[in-house]
Amino acid sequence: MDVGTLAFSALYQFGDAFAFLVLSACGLAVIFGMMGVINLAHGEFIMCGAYVTVSAAHAGVPLPLAILIGALVSALVGAVVEILIIRHLYDRPLDTIVATWGLSLIFTQGTLIVLGSTMTGVGTPFGSFTVGDYSYSLYRLVLCGMAVLVIIGLYALFNWTRFGVMARATIQVPHMAAALGIDTRLVYSLTFALGAGLAGLAGGLYAPTMTLVPTMGTTFIMEAFVTVVVGGADVFLGTAPAAAVLAVVKATMTSWYGQLAGQIGLLMAVIIVIRVLPRGISGFLLRERA
């Protein structure tokens, strides 16, 4: 393998890992990083998006629109979950862990009972291209682009829109936001729905690349929590840098020693970062900026 092909292969693997980590973690970063809710049902929102996307595609809906439908349905389910359950547990973080874990079991087993152990997929679109002697999926590059667009979109939403200002005010100083006339309950519901919708978007985007089973959310949730923990509380200063660092670790370990080594490398990276930077990458960056 020549140097150019080797460099492209390394860059491609990094981009693939980066996209997976960002898309897996963004929804969790909004719900956990901003709202402080430890959502153990995050993987099931991803599964919901994937199943709805594939079902819509089988009904004849174009894949991009099917992915959007999957994200919207996940957001709607997230809003219902927030109103019925999470809203009553904001001051009880341990109870949110138990509640969302219970939801995870209900969603997984309910999907298994209703839809069976697997669902027929839709196939990966766009085909492949070759560099040197190796073939690469073009759709993986699309996923990299989507990861970047999601980060930019979230930054724009929370910094340049009225909703973003109200959401940040509500989450940081809820009593002051309420005193200024902001409907904090509505803002919490919309923010939770946004996190669930981002999870559904991740599921829809990766649905063409995976076997759809009720437990597919577990494929995402470990990487999502790892990325959020390493990134810290700030969604924008933490998630993207954490995903970049962890993508290097995962891509390097996976290419050298295999998939299992990549997973182990991620966990080792988390241990090191927590020990050196207890507030995560964003906490370190904010401290340096101050």
BALUMKOL-6583 format. One record per residue (C-alpha): residue in one letter; z, y, x. Coordinates in Angstrom, 3 decimals, always signed. Each point is the difference from the previous one (the first is absolute). Example, Ala and Ser with C-alpha at 12.3 -4.5 7.8 and 13.67 -1.06 7.14 Angstrom:
[site "a",[+7.800,-4.500,+12.300]];
[site "s",[-0.660,+3.440,+1.370]];
This chain:
[site "m",[+0.000,+0.000,+0.000]];
[site "d",[-1.007,+3.381,+1.473]];
[site "v",[+2.365,+2.964,+0.159]];
[site "g",[-1.635,+1.838,-2.922]];
[site "t",[+0.227,-3.000,-2.312]];
[site "l",[+3.592,-0.638,+1.056]];
[site "a",[+0.945,+3.635,-0.643]];
[site "f",[-1.649,-0.026,-3.435]];
[site "s",[+1.742,-3.258,-0.911]];
[site "a",[+3.385,+1.448,+0.984]];
[site "l",[-0.688,+3.215,-1.931]];
[site "y",[-1.170,-1.966,-3.044]];
[site "q",[+3.146,-2.148,+0.002]];
[site "f",[+2.161,+3.102,+0.361]];
[site "g",[-1.769,+1.690,-2.923]];
[site "d",[+0.356,-3.106,-2.149]];
[site "a",[+3.731,-0.263,+0.717]];
[site "f",[+0.499,+3.758,-0.468]];
[site "a",[-1.731,-0.036,-3.391]];
[site "f",[+2.060,-2.971,-1.196]];
[site "l",[+3.286,+1.613,+1.056]];
[site "v",[-0.804,+3.422,-1.475]];
[site "l",[-1.312,-1.281,-3.315]];
[site "s",[+2.890,-2.467,-0.317]];
[site "a",[+2.650,+2.583,+0.816]];
[site "c",[-1.080,+3.251,-1.686]];
[site "g",[+1.254,-0.960,-3.454]];
[site "l",[+3.279,-1.242,+1.421]];
[site "a",[+0.329,+3.142,+2.142]];
[site "v",[-0.200,+2.141,-3.134]];
[site "i",[+2.517,-2.098,-1.955]];
[site "f",[+2.390,-0.880,+2.830]];
[site "g",[-0.548,+2.815,+2.479]];
[site "m",[+0.002,+2.824,-2.552]];
[site "m",[+2.028,-1.374,-2.912]];
[site "g",[+2.398,-2.281,+1.868]];
[site "v",[-0.764,-2.979,-2.268]];
[site "i",[-0.233,-3.310,+1.851]];
[site "n",[-2.789,-1.573,-2.021]];
[site "l",[-0.116,-3.741,+0.624]];
[site "a",[-2.663,-0.291,-2.721]];
[site "h",[-2.470,+1.962,+2.135]];
[site "g",[-1.981,-3.161,+0.738]];
[site "e",[-0.321,-0.739,-3.702]];
[site "f",[-1.504,+3.435,-0.680]];
[site "i",[-2.544,-0.855,+2.705]];
[site "m",[-0.618,-3.339,-1.709]];
[site "c",[-0.439,+1.767,-3.341]];
[site "g",[-2.661,+2.280,+1.462]];
[site "a",[-1.844,-2.937,+1.530]];
[site "y",[+0.021,-2.097,-3.178]];
[site "v",[-1.108,+2.887,-2.216]];
[site "t",[-2.745,+0.933,+2.468]];
[site "v",[-1.415,-3.516,+0.094]];
[site "s",[+0.289,-0.414,-3.783]];
[site "a",[-1.897,+3.254,-0.538]];
[site "a",[-2.647,-1.002,+2.553]];
[site "h",[-0.482,-3.342,-1.764]];
[site "a",[-0.505,+1.946,-3.254]];
[site "g",[-2.931,+1.804,+1.589]];
[site "v",[+1.694,+3.206,+1.163]];
[site "p",[-1.316,+1.289,+3.374]];
[site "l",[+2.432,-0.766,+2.803]];
[site "p",[+0.963,+3.639,+0.860]];
[site "l",[+0.805,+0.695,-3.653]];
[site "a",[+1.830,-3.337,-0.275]];
[site "i",[+2.203,+0.976,+2.971]];
[site "l",[+0.781,+3.321,-1.672]];
[site "i",[+0.910,-1.808,-3.232]];
[site "g",[+2.322,-2.320,+1.950]];
[site "a",[+1.756,+2.984,+1.569]];
[site "l",[+0.379,+1.755,-3.380]];
[site "v",[+1.417,-3.105,-1.695]];
[site "s",[+2.507,-0.438,+2.830]];
[site "a",[+0.989,+3.658,-0.347]];
[site "l",[+0.509,-0.463,-3.748]];
[site "v",[+2.142,-3.098,+0.578]];
[site "g",[+1.976,+1.950,+2.611]];
[site "a",[+0.644,+2.837,-2.469]];
[site "v",[+1.286,-2.475,-2.597]];
[site "v",[+2.249,-1.687,+2.579]];
[site "e",[+1.408,+3.384,+1.081]];
[site "i",[+0.751,+1.075,-3.563]];
[site "l",[+1.562,-3.288,-1.100]];
[site "i",[+1.856,-1.058,+3.154]];
[site "i",[-0.128,+2.120,+3.144]];
[site "r",[+0.925,+3.274,-1.731]];
[site "h",[+3.481,-1.348,-0.728]];
[site "l",[+0.651,-1.147,+3.587]];
[site "y",[-0.783,+2.996,+2.240]];
[site "d",[+3.655,+0.384,+1.004]];
[site "r",[+0.432,-3.753,+0.511]];
[site "p",[-2.238,-1.031,+2.928]];
[site "l",[+1.336,-3.548,+0.247]];
[site "d",[-0.688,-0.527,-3.684]];
[site "t",[-3.621,+1.143,+0.462]];
[site "i",[-0.420,-2.723,+2.616]];
[site "v",[+1.209,-2.673,-2.426]];
[site "a",[-1.993,+1.434,-2.908]];
[site "t",[-3.292,+0.233,+1.889]];
[site "w",[+0.549,-3.451,+1.508]];
[site "g",[+0.452,-1.337,-3.535]];
[site "l",[-3.189,+1.783,-1.076]];
[site "s",[-1.808,-1.564,+2.930]];
[site "l",[+1.001,-3.483,-1.141]];
[site "i",[-0.917,+0.744,-3.619]];
[site "f",[-3.430,+1.384,+0.894]];
[site "t",[-0.786,-2.849,+2.386]];
[site "q",[+1.078,-2.811,-2.297]];
[site "g",[-1.463,+1.698,-3.066]];
[site "t",[-3.378,+0.303,+1.711]];
[site "l",[+0.191,-3.651,+1.048]];
[site "i",[+0.753,-1.138,-3.565]];
[site "v",[-2.561,+2.208,-1.730]];
[site "l",[-2.895,+0.036,+2.488]];
[site "g",[+0.556,-3.129,+2.042]];
[site "s",[+0.444,-0.609,+3.703]];
[site "t",[-3.165,+1.802,+1.113]];
[site "m",[-2.817,+2.246,-1.198]];
[site "t",[-3.627,-0.083,+1.064]];
[site "g",[-0.789,+2.915,+2.300]];
[site "v",[-3.000,+2.300,+0.156]];
[site "g",[-1.135,-0.410,+3.598]];
[site "t",[-0.047,+2.566,+2.776]];
[site "p",[-2.720,+2.663,-0.543]];
[site "f",[-2.363,+1.708,+2.463]];
[site "g",[-0.568,-2.993,+2.269]];
[site "s",[+0.473,+0.132,+3.772]];
[site "f",[-1.452,+1.415,+3.201]];
[site "t",[-0.123,-1.253,+3.558]];
[site "v",[+1.064,+1.493,+3.298]];
[site "g",[-0.906,-2.184,+2.933]];
[site "d",[+0.606,-3.624,-0.912]];
[site "y",[+2.557,+0.757,-2.687]];
[site "s",[-0.282,+0.763,-3.712]];
[site "y",[+2.208,+2.519,-1.809]];
[site "s",[+0.605,+0.723,-3.678]];
[site "l",[-1.307,+3.399,-1.094]];
[site "y",[+2.545,+0.080,-2.830]];
[site "r",[+2.822,+0.124,+2.553]];
[site "l",[-1.383,+3.316,+1.214]];
[site "v",[+0.023,+1.230,-3.596]];
[site "l",[+3.687,-0.931,-0.183]];
[site "c",[+0.676,+2.040,+3.144]];
[site "g",[-1.687,+2.993,-1.595]];
[site "m",[+1.995,-0.466,-3.207]];
[site "a",[+3.256,-0.072,+1.959]];
[site "v",[-0.823,+3.351,+1.578]];
[site "l",[-1.027,+1.463,-3.367]];
[site "v",[+3.251,-1.167,-1.618]];
[site "i",[+2.081,+1.720,+2.684]];
[site "i",[-2.002,+3.227,-0.330]];
[site "g",[+0.194,-0.181,-3.795]];
[site "l",[+3.779,-0.469,+0.000]];
[site "y",[+0.454,+2.885,+2.414]];
[site "a",[-2.130,+2.254,-2.193]];
[site "l",[+1.775,-1.124,-3.174]];
[site "f",[+3.528,+0.651,+1.247]];
[site "n",[-0.761,+3.209,+1.900]];
[site "w",[-2.764,+1.810,-1.887]];
[site "t",[+0.631,-0.776,-3.682]];
[site "r",[+2.556,+1.124,-2.552]];
[site "f",[+1.029,-3.603,-0.643]];
[site "g",[+0.626,-0.529,+3.711]];
[site "v",[+2.269,+3.041,+0.208]];
[site "m",[+1.931,-1.095,-3.082]];
[site "a",[+0.282,-3.574,+1.280]];
[site "r",[+1.355,+1.058,+3.389]];
[site "a",[+2.418,+2.435,-1.637]];
[site "t",[+1.213,-2.610,-2.495]];
[site "i",[+0.517,-2.676,+2.635]];
[site "q",[+1.710,+2.309,+2.529]];
[site "v",[+2.190,+2.124,-2.326]];
[site "p",[-0.213,-1.454,-3.528]];
[site "h",[+2.711,+2.160,-1.594]];
[site "m",[-1.644,+3.213,+1.245]];
[site "a",[-3.420,-1.186,-1.196]];
[site "a",[+1.462,-0.740,-3.438]];
[site "a",[+1.632,+3.446,-0.085]];
[site "l",[-3.433,+1.546,+0.623]];
[site "g",[-1.421,-1.759,-3.053]];
[site "i",[-1.711,-2.997,+1.635]];
[site "d",[+0.064,-3.178,-2.078]];
[site "t",[+1.486,-2.154,+2.747]];
[site "r",[-0.206,-3.206,-2.027]];
[site "l",[-3.736,+0.472,-0.443]];
[site "v",[-0.445,+0.767,+3.705]];
[site "y",[+1.919,-3.143,+0.981]];
[site "s",[-2.108,-2.093,-2.389]];
[site "l",[-3.267,+1.437,+1.314]];
[site "t",[+1.067,-0.438,+3.626]];
[site "f",[+1.002,-3.621,-0.554]];
[site "a",[-3.260,-0.584,-1.870]];
[site "l",[-1.881,+1.516,+2.934]];
[site "g",[+1.676,-2.422,+2.415]];
[site "a",[-0.779,-2.940,-2.278]];
[site "g",[-3.591,+1.214,-0.385]];
[site "l",[-0.438,+0.183,+3.771]];
[site "a",[+1.284,-3.563,+0.217]];
[site "g",[-2.517,-1.029,-2.656]];
[site "l",[-2.730,+1.805,+1.935]];
[site "a",[+0.874,-2.050,+3.089]];
[site "g",[-0.171,-3.186,-2.057]];
[site "g",[-3.346,+0.969,-1.493]];
[site "l",[-1.492,+0.909,+3.363]];
[site "y",[+1.088,-3.263,+1.605]];
[site "a",[-0.752,-2.211,-3.012]];
[site "p",[-3.562,-0.783,+1.214]];
[site "t",[+1.385,-1.195,+3.342]];
[site "m",[+2.775,-2.313,-1.224]];
[site "t",[+0.768,-3.024,-2.113]];
[site "l",[+1.702,+1.253,-3.148]];
[site "v",[+3.279,-1.811,-0.655]];
[site "p",[+3.165,+1.240,-1.767]];
[site "t",[+1.880,+0.145,+3.317]];
[site "m",[-2.648,+2.055,+1.824]];
[site "g",[+2.315,+3.030,+0.091]];
[site "t",[+2.090,-1.654,+2.701]];
[site "t",[-2.995,+0.366,+2.335]];
[site "f",[+0.410,+3.772,-0.195]];
[site "i",[+3.683,+0.692,-0.488]];
[site "m",[+1.292,-0.845,+3.470]];
[site "e",[-2.547,+2.277,+1.698]];
[site "a",[+0.652,+2.715,-2.589]];
[site "f",[+3.765,+0.059,+0.563]];
[site "v",[-0.446,-0.213,+3.769]];
[site "t",[-2.344,+3.010,-0.021]];
[site "v",[+2.274,+2.087,-2.226]];
[site "v",[+3.129,-0.819,+2.018]];
[site "v",[-1.701,+0.843,+3.296]];
[site "g",[-1.528,+3.160,-1.466]];
[site "g",[+3.220,+1.354,-1.457]];
[site "a",[+0.645,+2.090,-3.087]];
[site "d",[-2.936,+2.419,+0.305]];
[site "v",[-3.108,-1.513,-1.572]];
[site "f",[-2.510,+2.102,+1.922]];
[site "l",[+1.602,+0.275,+3.432]];
[site "g",[+1.122,-3.621,-0.069]];
[site "t",[-2.408,-2.355,-1.742]];
[site "a",[-3.214,+0.718,+1.926]];
[site "p",[+1.592,+0.098,+3.509]];
[site "a",[+2.040,-3.116,-0.770]];
[site "a",[-3.100,-1.804,-1.245]];
[site "a",[-1.891,+1.018,+3.158]];
[site "v",[+2.751,-1.263,+2.321]];
[site "l",[+0.490,-3.227,-1.923]];
[site "a",[-3.762,-0.558,-0.257]];
[site "v",[-0.228,+0.027,+3.787]];
[site "v",[+2.830,-2.542,+0.216]];
[site "k",[-1.414,-2.228,-2.744]];
[site "a",[-3.620,+0.103,+1.199]];
[site "t",[+0.990,-0.667,+3.605]];
[site "m",[+2.384,-2.864,-0.740]];
[site "t",[-2.337,-1.560,-2.560]];
[site "s",[-3.024,+0.084,+2.310]];
[site "w",[+1.964,-1.497,+2.883]];
[site "y",[+2.266,-2.540,-1.680]];
[site "g",[-0.997,-0.308,-3.670]];
[site "q",[+1.139,+1.178,-3.431]];
[site "l",[+3.593,-1.228,+0.292]];
[site "a",[+0.468,+1.858,+3.272]];
[site "g",[-1.281,+3.158,-1.696]];
[site "q",[+2.673,-0.297,-2.694]];
[site "i",[+2.698,-0.611,+2.577]];
[site "g",[-1.222,+2.991,+1.989]];
[site "l",[+0.368,+2.230,-3.059]];
[site "l",[+3.584,-1.089,-0.539]];
[site "m",[+0.848,+0.499,+3.669]];
[site "a",[-1.523,+3.488,-0.142]];
[site "v",[+2.215,+0.848,-2.992]];
[site "i",[+3.124,-1.127,+1.845]];
[site "i",[-0.886,+2.108,+3.029]];
[site "v",[-0.872,+3.114,-2.034]];
[site "i",[+3.153,-0.222,-2.117]];
[site "r",[+2.074,-0.331,+3.168]];
[site "v",[-1.693,+2.905,+1.800]];
[site "l",[-0.879,+2.197,-3.023]];
[site "p",[+2.508,-0.791,-2.791]];
[site "r",[-1.621,+2.593,-2.304]];
[site "g",[-3.494,-1.272,+0.684]];
[site "i",[-3.023,+1.751,+1.438]];
[site "s",[+0.082,+2.824,-2.551]];
[site "g",[+3.677,+0.669,+0.717]];
[site "f",[-0.815,+0.300,+3.705]];
[site "l",[-2.967,+2.311,-0.639]];
[site "l",[+1.995,+2.241,-2.337]];
[site "r",[+2.831,+0.227,+2.528]];
[site "e",[-2.430,+0.958,+2.750]];
[site "r",[-1.653,+2.599,-2.249]];
[site "a",[+3.401,+1.536,-0.773]];
